[in-house]
Structures are given as C-alpha cells and as structure tokens.
Amino acid sequence: QVQLVESGGGTVQAGGSLGLSCVASGYTDSDFCMAWFRQFPGKPREFVAYSHSDGTSRLSSTAKGRFAISLDNAATTLHLEMNSLKPEDSAMYYCAAEDNAWVCTGLAEDYPVWGQGTQVTIPS
C-alpha cells in the first residue's frame, strides 16, 4: 500500500519561496504518478502540478512561471519549489499518488492515495 509523508509547509512573506517534499513508499509498479493539489477553505482540491515516473510533468496555469516540480525517482520523493509566493497561494497543500499509472491527470478523483496535507501561509 502506497503511503505519503509530506513536509515543508509554513509561513513565508509575500514574494518569498518555500519548498514542499513528499516521500512515497510502497509502490508496486515502476509507472506511477505523484501530484500536488491545494485546497482553500470550503473549496474542492485544486490541481497544482504532477510528475510521472517517466519524467513527464505538468504545472497548472497558476503555477507556471513561479513553481517548479521535480521527482527523485530513486527516492520516490516529489518536490515542489514555490517562488514569488502571494497571499492567494495560502492553502493546505496535499501530495497525491497513483500507482500503476500510464498517464497522469490533474483530476483529484484519479488519485487514490493522499498525504495528510501541509499548510502554506503567506500573510497579506
């Protein structure tokens, strides 16, 4: 069973940077997807970025130009580097995974495994 452990959330001033990490364990297949979603209070989870184990990755339109995603296959660790942070980036950030995946999507319902979430706060 895949398990995810997130780290790296916190509070940073607007314009600053923050890095999130998600360590996965328990994959049974060499093809898998890992992704970051975020959730604002009272809203559904919103896609931020994903990476497939084959190296394919995608960022959401709001993440492009400011965020970067990388996957360390050997360690099955997903990193999200967030730069030029804005107050509207404040949310709970979740790591998600799908084992035995040919392609990744930006749909939360396609990811059966989720981490506990890590809070990112950018004061206005």
C-alpha positions in Angstrom: 0.0 0.0 0.0 1.4 3.4 -1.0 2.0 5.8 1.8 2.9 9.5 1.5 4.6 11.8 4.0 4.7 15.5 3.3 7.0 18.1 4.8 8.0 21.7 4.2 4.9 23.9 4.8 5.0 27.0 6.8 4.7 30.8 6.8 6.6 33.0 4.5 6.3 36.6 3.5 4.8 37.6 0.1 7.4 37.3 -2.6 9.3 34.6 -0.7 9.9 31.0 -1.5 9.0 27.7 0.1 9.7 24.1 -0.8 7.5 21.1 -0.2 8.5 17.5 -0.2 6.5 14.3 -0.4 8.2 10.9 0.3 6.4 7.9 -1.1 6.7 4.3 -0.1 5.0 1.1 -1.1 4.8 1.4 -4.9 4.3 -1.9 -6.6 4.8 -0.7 -10.1 7.5 1.3 -11.9 4.9 3.5 -13.5 3.3 5.9 -11.1 2.1 9.5 -10.8 2.6 11.9 -8.0 1.0 15.3 -7.7 0.4 18.3 -5.6 -3.1 19.8 -5.0 -4.1 22.6 -2.8 -7.3 23.3 -1.0 -8.8 26.6 0.1 -11.4 26.6 2.9 -14.8 25.5 1.6 -13.4 24.7 -1.9 -12.6 21.5 -3.7 -9.0 20.5 -4.1 -7.2 22.3 -6.9 -4.5 20.9 -9.1 -1.1 22.4 -8.8 1.4 20.1 -10.5 2.1 16.5 -11.3 5.0 14.3 -12.3 5.1 10.8 -13.8 7.8 8.4 -13.1 8.8 8.6 -16.8 9.7 12.2 -16.4 6.6 13.8 -17.8 5.3 16.7 -15.7 2.8 19.5 -15.8 2.1 22.6 -13.9 -1.3 24.4 -13.6 -1.7 27.7 -15.2 -1.4 29.4 -11.8 1.8 27.6 -11.0 3.6 28.1 -14.3 6.4 30.6 -14.1 6.5 30.6 -10.3 6.5 26.9 -9.2 8.7 24.0 -10.2 8.1 20.3 -9.7 10.7 17.6 -9.6 10.6 13.9 -8.9 13.5 12.0 -7.5 12.7 8.5 -8.8 15.4 6.8 -6.7 13.9 8.2 -3.5 10.4 8.4 -4.9 10.3 11.9 -3.5 8.3 14.7 -5.1 9.4 18.2 -4.6 7.5 21.4 -5.2 9.6 24.6 -5.2 7.3 27.7 -4.9 8.7 31.1 -5.7 7.2 34.6 -5.7 4.5 33.5 -3.3 1.4 35.5 -3.0 -1.2 35.7 -0.2 -3.6 33.9 -2.5 -1.3 30.9 -2.5 -2.2 30.3 1.1 -3.9 26.9 1.3 -3.5 23.4 2.6 -1.2 21.6 0.1 -1.7 17.9 -0.4 0.5 15.3 -2.0 -1.3 12.6 -4.0 -0.2 9.4 -5.8 -1.5 6.8 -8.2 0.4 3.5 -8.5 0.4 1.6 -11.8 -0.4 4.7 -13.8 0.3 5.1 -17.6 -0.5 8.8 -17.6 -1.1 11.4 -15.0 -4.1 13.8 -14.8 -4.9 16.9 -12.9 -8.1 15.4 -11.5 -8.2 14.8 -7.8 -10.5 11.8 -8.2 -7.9 9.9 -10.2 -5.5 9.8 -7.2 -6.4 7.1 -4.6 -3.7 7.9 -2.2 -3.3 11.2 -0.3 -1.0 12.6 2.3 -2.2 14.4 5.4 -1.5 17.9 4.0 0.8 20.7 4.9 -0.3 24.3 5.5 1.3 27.1 3.5 0.5 30.6 4.7 1.5 33.9 3.1 0.3 36.8 5.1 -1.2 39.8 3.3 
